[in-house]
Amino acid sequence: MPIHRNGNLSTVPLQEFVLEGFKGGMEMQAIFFSVFLALYLVTVLGNLTMVMVITLDARLHSPMYFFLKNLSFLDLCYSSVIAPSALANFFSSSKVISFVGCATQLFFFSLLGTTEALLLAIMAYDRFMAICNPLRYPVTMGHVICTRLVLGAYCGGCLNSIVETSLTFKLPFCGPNRIEHYFCDVLPLLRLACANTALNERILFSICGFILLGATLGILTSYGYITVTILRMPSGSKRHKVFSTCGSHLMAVCLFYGTGFVIYGQPGAMESKEQGKVVSIFYTLVIPMLNPLIYSLRNKDVKDALRRLAQRRLKGEGDVSSSRPRYQFQHSESHPALQQHGVLLILRPVVHSTDAYLRIVTTHRIGNLSVEPLQEFVLEGFRGGTEIQALLSAAFLALYVGTILGNLTMVVVITLDTRLHSPMYFFLKNLSLLDLCYSSVIAPNALANFFSSSKVITFAGCATQLFFFSLLATTETFLLAVMAYDRFVAICRPLRYPVTMCPSICAYLVLGSYCAGCLNSTVQTSLTFMLPFCSGNHIDHFFCDVSPLLQLACADTALNELLLFGLCGFIIVSTTLAVLVSYGCITVTILKMRSGSRGHKVFSTCGSHLTAVSLFYGTLFVMYAQPGAVESMEQGKVISIFYTLVIPMLNPLIYSLRNKDVKDALRRLRQRQAGL
């Protein structure tokens, strides 16, 4: 066996490593195993579906979908490098990975990650050519050039991976062999080296910085030209279509590059091992899972291809949507018998169906229009055949189960452990309870409807769902602002904290959040359901939300929209302002601290809350800041998945994995149960 000499120290090189993974007992390991398995299964199903659909449908054989197919293939391989090994280690006693196996995992992880970063930049260039130079597009983005661009991305990834892997594994490893991560990554490996790694770190981060900044600059330049071109377009509908085409790619870019900047832009990122693990879950599992959903649910061509593939597999069976009752308005001038009764408009079924009827209870009269109120609605959900419904139901079930397990664990741990009976954890327990109820208002009904033929929800049931959805969402918005204020008092006014945030004040603040949520929900629900509904009963969503309901109303909804969005805007802006002011004061206080370690500890304490705030508020801003957001129901459905299922699932992981007190409480609870 060769001997490495480092100065006057002779060391025997390690032959294997131990992947520490996530700390915690069997309960915690079971939760992580369930989350990882669910995310990985959805990733495999989603990306395989995208690759198969784009390959089989000739209408998708274009440069944009060629790159999208390669992105799906990359995401599939990318997560497969990490997830199977991580899943096997959750309940393994040894968690050993060989020296060669660790080097191989790092090589392919770096190769595929770098390739995806470069491929996203190439996709931005493709959109630039298609929008800004449409006449030259067929020549500039020919099949040969597209293939060379993808091959170039792989070559760039391979070159970076060779440099990273060789530089890392040329170092002597002579100390402990326990890697503080759930896979072999550069930073935790450098901590184990028994040599000076300063040169390695400079070289590695210079290469990574060059790739990230170069790719980001290419994307920003491409979308800068695209924005200028869009603003010059005279047609508003064409402008909206272009924004919609680029929206999916922009969302994928923000998710992938955002996690990269978060892990390297946070204070003390290299030292924060737990934070690195949490962020790694995003770019190794969550993002590869979300990419096919983002591209398929927001892309009409992909959905049409899925529909054609499903029809082909069903051997000519009719589309399920053909059995829906469709109604058209017909003027009563052609019906004198109706005209003499003052009815100027009637509904008649266009396609015969057994459920094509309206139950008549009372009649509303608006001017010269008589309409019969609906007694039930049909939730359209997500369009597509059996395959896409099965994929979505698996994703919804996985996210909902993860939400229940994570938030219930947080509530139980904070309730049972007396060391966590403080204002911060009191608010955190209420946040977990809110997330649990919030997703439970939506997910069970959505899961039941995926394979249901009717997908009917009663008028009262729809109003009830909207009321509780609005109540819990508004309450969470205010509660996140209250939690920011709690951190402000704890850090900026520590001597006054026990008095200012006493139990009664904390209870009043939570109660006030619920009262504000109830008030907003009452206004929204009453204003919405006071409208007459006669424009069909099919809600183009997977739950009862305000925007799709307003589209069914047969009265002028301008005043409703003005009041509702004015109220929502006031809530979002006021709570965001409270969060920004609180963290502005916190930042000033931290900068005045003489101790760097104390400042880093404060940043770490606030990091979990900032992440939760960014996720929740970010989806709301994306939903209302996108061009044509109210009219784009498909886009609204995708974003709704984030704030109804993904964020409630991620919140307990963010708070538990980055919080030493919660992890210690989980360990004590497990020891107490083992002692019994």
LODREN-299974 format. One record per residue (C-alpha): residue in three letters; x, y, z. Coordinates in steps of 0.02 Angstrom, whole numbers, plus 50000, padded with zeros to 5 digits. Layout:
N
alaXYZ/...
This chain:
676
met500005000050000/pro500745017049951/ile501185029550084/his500855048350064/arg502045060150153/asn501365077150207/gly502805086950286/asn503475075550422/leu501845065650435/ser501665048650352/thr499865044050320/val498995028450256/pro497675033050125/leu495865028650163/gln495035014750066/glu493245019250109/phe492135033150177/val490585033450287/leu489135044550232/glu488415052250390/gly486805057950306/phe485495066350414/lys485595064850602/gly484135058050701/gly483325042150762/met482295029150670/glu480775040650662/met481775054450578/gln482605042150459/ala480905035050411/ile480265052550370/phe481775056450263/phe481655039550176/ser479825042750132/val480195060250067/phe481705054649964/leu480775039649893/ala479255050049846/leu480305063549764/tyr481365050849670/leu479865040849605/val479005056649542/thr480645062349463/val480845045849370/leu479035045249313/gly478975063549259/asn480615064049164/leu480355047049082/thr478645053049024/met479405068848949/val480765059148858/met479515046348792/val478215059248734/ile479485070348644/thr480275055148560/leu478625047348502/asp477705063048445/ala478365069548278/arg477575086748309/leu478805089548452/his480355086248345/ser480975104248353/pro482525112248432/met481595118148588/tyr480925100748628/phe482585092648580/phe483405102748718/leu481955099248836/lys482145080448806/asn483985081748848/leu483565091749005/ser482355078149062/phe483665064749027/leu484945074749127/asp483745076849275/leu483365058249273/cys485215053549277/tyr485655067849396/ser484465062049533/ser484875043649500/val486695046949544/ile486175052449720/ala484465045549770/pro484705026349763/ser486285027049870/ala485475039149993/leu483915028250008/ala484965012650040/asn485925021550179/phe484435027750280/phe484205011150370/ser485955004250344/ser487075002050495/ser488725004550402/lys488325017850269/val490005014050189/ile490515019550015/ser492165014149939/phe493515026449889/val493225022549704/gly491335023149726/cys491445040349808/ala492555046949669/thr491365039849538/gln489845047749621/leu490695064749632/phe491255063549449/phe489515060149381/phe488665072349500/ser489845086349444/leu489715081349261/leu487815081249256/gly487615096749366/thr488805107049258/thr488015100449098/glu486285105649158/ala486905123149201/leu487625125049025/leu486095117148943/leu484935129749026/ala486005143748951/ile485885135348780/met483985134448797/ala483955153148833/tyr484975155948673/asp483735145148578/arg482285155948638/phe483275171548590/met483525165348412/ala481695159848395/ile480985176548454/cys482275189448400/asn482865181348236/pro481395170548179/leu481885170747994/arg483635164148030/tyr483035151848163/pro482825136248052/val484605138347985/thr485465144148145/met484665130548253/gly484755115948133/his484825098148198/val486715096748178/ile487025113048271/cys485825108148412/thr486725091448431/arg488405100248438/leu487765112448569/val487165098248680/leu488795088848651/gly489745104748697/ala488765106048860/tyr489235088048902/cys491065091448858/gly491065106848970/gly490295096649110/cys491545082549084/leu493035094449086/asn492455102849246/ser492085085949326/ile493805078949284/val494665094149359/glu493585094049518/thr493715075249547/ser495585074049512/leu496025089149620/thr494945082549762/phe495535064449764/lys497365068649740/leu497325075449917/pro497875063750057/phe496445057950170/cys497175051850333/gly496025058050470/pro494235052950503/asn493295045350356/arg491545051250400/ile490815062750266/glu489575075050342/his488345073350197/tyr487175060750114/phe488245059649956/cys490055063149904/asp490215081849873/val491775092549859/leu491595103350014/pro491335089450144/leu492755079550063/leu493955094350076/arg493615095150263/leu494295077450281/ala495935080750190/cys497515081250297/ala498375094150186/asn498155112650152/thr496625114150037/ala496695132850007/leu497385130949829/asn496085117449790/glu494675128549852/arg495265143449750/ile495415133149590/leu493765123949615/phe492755139449658/ser493565149349517/ile493015136249391/cys491265134949466/gly491125153849475/phe491655155549294/ile490355142749238/leu488945150149343/leu489315168249298/gly489605164149114/ala487995154349099/thr487025167349199/leu487705181349089/gly487175171748933/ile485425169349002/leu485245187549057/thr485865193848888/ser484685182348794/tyr483165187448897/gly483695205748888/tyr483565205148698/ile481955195048711/thr481175208248827/val481645222348708/thr480895212648561/ile479295209048658/leu479055227248707/arg479145232048523/met477735220048476/pro476115229248434/ser474995214448477/gly474625211348661/ser474065193448631/lys475675189348538/arg476675197348678/his475775186648808/lys476075170848704/val477945174248698/phe477995177348886/ser477065161048914/thr478285151648801/cys479795158148897/gly478965156749069/ser479335138249096/his481175140149054/leu481345155649164/met480565146249310/ala481755131449287/val483245143349276/cys482735152649435/leu482525136449531/phe484185128649476/tyr485285144249483/gly484385150849638/thr484885135849743/gly486675137449680/phe486775155649732/val485925151949900/ile487205138749949/tyr488695149749905/gly487955166849949/gln487405163250128/pro488545169550268/gly489665155250324/ala488985143650191/met490525132550190/glu490415129750378/ser488535126950382/lys488445108250349/glu486605106350390/gln486135120850277/gly487135112750136/lys486155096550157/val484475105550149/val484945115349993/ser485645099449915/ile483915091449928/phe483265105349816/tyr484505103749674/thr484695084649681/leu482875079449703/val481585093449711/ile482115102949553/pro482285087149444/met480535082449504/leu479785099549468/asn480545102449296/pro479415090249200/leu477895096849293/ile478355114849251/tyr478625111149067/ser477165099149041/leu475815108449139/arg476215125449063/asn476535119448885/lys475065116648768/asp476085106648642/val476665094248774/lys474905092248844/asp474215089448669/ala475565076548636/leu475135067648798/arg473315067748748/arg473705060648576/leu474805047148652/ala473435042348775/gln472145041448635/arg473325030848531/arg473565018748675/leu471695018048706/lys471505012348522/gly470315025648466/glu469235027248622/gly468425044348633/asp469175058048735/val468405058748907/ser468125077248884/ser466875073748744/ser465605067548870/arg465555084048963/pro463935093848943/arg464255109748846/tyr463025123948845/gln462835138648729/phe461825154548750/gln460415157148626/his459415173148605/ser457565171448637/glu457115181848484/ser457085165048395/his455905158548529/pro454365169948537/ala453585159348674/leu455045163348788/gln455175181448735/gln453435185548795/his453935179748970/gly455365192448972/val456745179448958/leu458035185548834/leu459335171648856/ile459205152848884/leu460395138348905/arg460255122948797/pro461405107648792/val462495105848636/val463065087948667/his461825075448738/ser462365067948903/thr461505060149051/asp462155073749167/ala461745088349050/tyr460445096549159/leu460195111049277/arg459225109549438/ile458005123849455/val457725130749629/thr457575149649612/thr457845162049472/his458965177549478/arg458525192049366/ile459905204049311/gly459145217449202/asn458315207749061/leu459295191649093/ser458565176749186/val459785163449246/glu459545147749347/pro460815146149491/leu461975131049489/gln461885118449629/glu463575110349594/phe465225113149505/val466415101549412/leu468275103249453/glu469205101249287/gly470885098449371/phe472345094649256/arg471985089249079/gly472725073349008/gly472465054748991/thr472645040949119/glu474545041749118/ile474655060149163/gln473285058149295/ala474245043649374/leu475845054049373/leu475005068949454/ser474085058449583/ala475745050449634/ala476535067749650/phe475075074549752/leu475025059249865/ala476905059849896/leu476875078449937/tyr475345076750049/val476045061950147/gly477695071250170/thr476715086550230/ile475725076650358/leu477235067150427/gly478355082550436/asn477115094650514/leu476375082050636/thr478145078050694/met478505096550723/val476885099050822/val477175083550930/val479015087350965/ile478715105651013/thr477225100751122/leu478125086751216/asp479845094851241/thr479795108251377/arg481445115651315/leu480535121351159/his479165130651255/ser479725147951198/pro478915161251087/met479885156250931/tyr479365138050942/phe477595142750992/phe477435151950826/leu478315137750735/lys477065125150806/asn475625135950746/leu476445137250574/ser476565118250564/leu474755116550617/leu474255129350484/asp475235120250348/leu474445103650399/cys472675110750389/tyr473075121450236/ser473585106650128/ser472195095750199/val470885107950132/ile471515104749954/ala472445088249937/pro471155074849988/asn469815081549871/ala471085083649729/leu471705065749753/ala469935059049750/asn469565068149587/phe471065061849488/phe470205045549440/ser468405050949468/ser467265052149318/ser466135065849388/lys467345077049488/val465815085849560/ile465865097449710/thr464265104849781/phe463935123449786/ala464075123549976/gly465615112349971/cys466485124049849/ala466085139249957/thr466725130050113/gln468355125150027/leu468655143049967/phe468275149950141/phe469515138750233/phe470835140050097/ser470775159150104/leu470695159150295/leu472235147950319/ala473265156050180/thr472955173650246/thr473305168050424/glu474975160450370/thr475445176650283/phe475155186550443/leu475975173250552/leu477585174050449/ala477615192950479/val477315190050666/met478785177750668/ala479895190950587/tyr479375203250724/asp479785190050855/arg481555188250784/phe481735207250781/val481295208850966/ala482405194051014/ile483945200850923/cys483725219850931/arg482865221051101/pro483495205751198/leu483245213351372/arg481425217751335/tyr481075201251246/pro480365191251395/val479125205151433/thr478695210251255/met478435192351194/cys477605184851348/pro476395170051323/ser474825180851326/ile475535192951194/cys476055178251085/ala474315170651099/tyr473525187451052/leu474665189050900/val474195171750837/leu472355175150873/gly472495191650781/ser473215182550630/tyr471735170650629/cys470505185150648/ala471285194250500/gly471225178250399/cys469405175450446/leu468935193250399/asn469795192250229/ser469045175050197/thr467285180850241/val467415195650122/gln468165185349980/thr466935170949995/ser465375181850015/leu465845193349870/thr466195178349758/phe464665167849796/met463445182449792/leu463735182549604/pro462555172749489/phe463415158349397/cys462715153749228/ser464225152349110/gly464395133649134/asn464875124549293/his466615118049247/ile467955126149358/asp469635126049267/his470635121849423/phe470935107449545/phe470095116849689/cys468885131249713/asp469865147349696/val469255165049666/ser469955168249491/pro469205153049403/leu467545155849493/leu467445173849433/gln467625167649254/leu466005157749274/ala464975172449336/cys463675179749216/ala463795197249290/asp465085211049283/thr466495205849400/ala467555221749382/leu467055228249555/asn467345211149634/glu469075209749558/leu469515227349613/leu468975224349793/leu469715206949806/phe471405211049730/gly471475227449825/leu471225217949988/cys472495204449941/gly473735217749885/phe473575226850050/ile473875210850149/ile475385205450045/val476195222650039/ser475915226550224/thr476575209750286/thr478045210350165/leu478465227850228/ala478405221650408/val479595207250365/leu480795218750271/val480825231850411/ser481115218350543/tyr482555210450447/gly483255227450402/cys483415231550588/ile484115214150621/thr485435216450485/val485975233250559/thr486105225250732/ile487145210750665/leu488345222450575/lys488645231450740/met489135215150828/arg490985213350863/ser490955194450870/gly490905186050699/ser490355169350772/arg488885177650861/gly488365186150698/his488435169650606/lys487375161450742/val486065175150723/phe486065173050534/ser485845154350557/thr484385156950678/cys483485168350555/gly483945158250400/ser482535145550417/his481205159050433/leu481925168950288/thr481885153450179/ala480055149950225/val479585168250194/ser480465168450025/leu479605152449969/phe477845157650022/tyr477895175949971/gly478895171849814/thr477525160849742/leu476225174249777/phe477265187549690/val477595175949542/met475745172249525/tyr475195190349522/ala476715198349438/gln476735187349281/pro475945195049125/gly474165188749106/ala474255178949267/val472385179949304/glu471925173449131/ser473245159649127/met472375145749220/glu473695132649177/gln475055143649251/gly473965146649404/lys473765127849430/val475645125049427/ile475995139149550/ser474555133049659/ile475455116349681/phe476905126049758/tyr475945135649890/thr474655122049930/leu475775106549936/val477645109449905/ile477915123550030/pro476905115350173/met477975099750144/leu479635109350142/asn479315120450294/pro479565106950429/leu481135100750337/ile481845118350330/tyr481525121650514/ser482035104550580/leu483595101550476/arg484335118750509/asn483825119850692/lys484925111850824/asp483595113450961/val482305103950858/lys483555090250813/asp484055088450997/ala482225087551046/leu481925073750918/arg483425064250987/arg482795065951167/leu481065060251116/arg481775044951031/gln482845040851183/arg481335042851297/gln480315030851189/ala481775018551184/gly481885019451374/leu480055014851391/
